[in-house]
Amino acid sequence: MIAREVFIFIAAFAAFASAVAAYLFAFHAESSLKEILSTAFAAVIGLYVGRYVERRLING
């Protein structure tokens, strides 16, 4: 169970980081590692908050 959560965290972080990097490169022609990692981290935190809220709503 913990391994699945770690995999989800790593996969989501990698997906968000690559999407942010692609966006910054395509529209701004530059990207800093700090911006990419901080935005990806914030997105993953939002993902986990959403999962938590969804589980709480299902259980009543």
Secondary structure as GFF3:
##gff-version 3
##sequence-region A 1 60
A	DSSP	alpha_helix	2	28	.	.	.	ID=ss1
A	DSSP	alpha_helix	33	59	.	.	.	ID=ss2
###
